[in-house]
Amino acid sequence: MPDYTVNPYDVLFFRGNKSFHFGAWRTEGVFPPYPSTFQGFVRSKLLDDYNYIDANGFLINSDEAKKLIGDDKIITIEIIGPYLIDTESEAVYFKTPSDLFRTAPQCDICYSAFPLKDEKFQSDNGFELLCPNIPDGKLDNLYPAEFISLTEICDYRLSLSGIKISEKELCLTEDRVGITLDTDRLNNQNRAVQDKRFYVTPYNRMGDAIGFYFNVNKPLADGALKLGSESHFVHVNGLIVDNLIEQRLKPSRNELVADIIKTRTFRLILLQHGVFEYGWIPFKQKEGNRFEAADLTLELLFAFTQPPLPISGYSFVQNSAKKQQGISLKALKSVVPAGAVYMFRISDEVPDGVVRAFVDKYDNRKIENLPHSRMGFNHVILGNGYKL
């Protein structure tokens, strides 16, 4: 699967689910964009490359276009990303895992709050969890940098302490002032502005060499296309190397397998937001805090995550007055934010080969839940744990 970068010429803004109206004076954007937003850009680029869009922006040869990119129900492409990338150094950046805390305020050295001993408490999920190694003091001063590089995450997944996460200035926000039109006072197509209806929108200006990284199973041509709610132009470029993330993670996989076999514990880390079949848990529940995945019975020890994020979207079906009643909004879904960390223990004695097969299935892979996993959701890696 080839790798690509998207390089913006100007600021970008990606809409969230919050309305610009209802008395709010400040809009909220989403950055980086959700996979559900970015996949639309990738599919549009494919249509443009294959000349399935005419000069007026209308779709031609719809049957062939459907074979190429799918429709509302079926997505025929497989995407990894989007993630931030420094195009000069080819350093890819992810949301920092939620189990990391600074060892001291303003210190770059972090540690994982993986439970240190088999000390349990009753959770509100109806089953017991282990007490994590949460630091003392005000946690707001101990959260690490927002983004972690691929090099740093390679170190993080093999260690639980002494992890250096440096500060990074990948993107800045620029507030823009907007106005709201008064549709009740529109006259002969002259625009009227609502009284005292200004709002502030934070646009994203990425660093000089910062863009988006993604991987897709269909080749794209280099070229420009519009991206984001303001339709600003970006440029798509192919990378010389393919599967960059896998190339960096693969050398440490044997060591990771050996650690998991030794400790019988591991961490599952979300690189991208998760839309799981079973709610906020990535695996099917067996009973209590026991879950099953790839011939293993897993005991959930603890999970670090942020509040769920709402995602939604519109149908791809062309809107018209006649079709309006048959077109519905896509269902609003709650997703587990990127950076969530699940800590598991392997419950039963199993051969080493079963553990190896589990790692091969889930390390730098996506937990399948169609169509969302094909958009880029549910991308996970594995990390080591303690022997309890």
C-alpha positions, 0 to 999 in steps of 0.5 A: 500500500503506497504512502502519501502526504497532503501539504496545505498552501494555506490555513485549514478548518475542519467542521465538528458537530457543533452548530455555528448558531444557537447563541454560540459566539465561538465555533469549534473545529476538529484537528486533525480531521476525523477519518470520516472527513478525510476519506471523502477527500481521498475518494474525491482525489481518486474520482478526479484522477480517473476523470470521473468528475467533469469541469462543473464538478458533476459525477460522470460514469457513476457505475464505474465510479461506484466500483472505484470508491464504493457508496454509502454502505460499501467503501472499496478503499482501505486507508491508514491515517490521517496523521501529522508528518514532518515532510522533511524528516518523514517523522509521523506524529500521533496523539500521545497515549493517555497512560503517560504522565510526566515524572515532574512538571515541565519535564520531558521524561514520562512513565506509563501508569500501568498498574504495579500490583494486583490491587483491585477496586470496583468499577461502575462497569459492573466488574473489578479493575486494577488500581493504576499508578496515578501520580500525586499532585495536580494532573494538569501539570503532569500531562505530556505533549499532545503529540508523540513521534513515531520514533518516540512511540517505538521506544514507548511501546517497549518501556514503561518508564524513562520515556522522553516525549519532547514538545512539538510546535506542529500547528498554530491556531489563527482566530478568524471573525465570521458573520451570520446571515439573516435569512429572514431579511434576504431581499432580491438576493441581497445579503443581510447580516444578523445584528450582533451575530459575529462568531470566532473560528479557530483556523489551523496553520500548520508548520512550514514542513508539516502536512498529513500522512496517509496510506491507501490501497489504490494509487493516487496521482500527485496533484492539487485538490480542495480540503476542509470546510473552507475548500482551501487547496492542498497538494498530494505527493507520493512518498518514496517509501511505502508502509512507513509506519510498519517499517519503523515498528516491525524491527521491535515486534519480536522483542514485544512478543517476548515481553508479552510472553514473559509478563502475560500483560500488554497495552493496546494503544489507539493511534486513531479514533475507535468505532468498535462493534462492542461500544467502548471496548475493542473486543467481545465481552465473555463475562465480567472483565474477561474478553475474547480475541484471536483465541485468547481470553483477556482480562481488562486491568484498566483503561485510560481514555478521554470522553467520547467524541461524536461523529456524523455525516451526510448521505452521498446521495445527491439531494433534491426535493423529490429524494429528500424524504428518502435521504437520512443523515448518517447516524451520530456515533460516539467514538473512543478518542485516539490515544486511549490505552487498554491494559490487558492480562492473558488469563489462560496458559496458552502456547507462545505461538498463540501469543505471536499470532495475536500480536501479528493480528493486532499490532499496527493493524485495524480492529475490523468494524466496517465501514469505519475501519476502512475509513481509517478508524480503529488503527491500533498498536500493542505495547508491553506491560508489567508482570503482576 
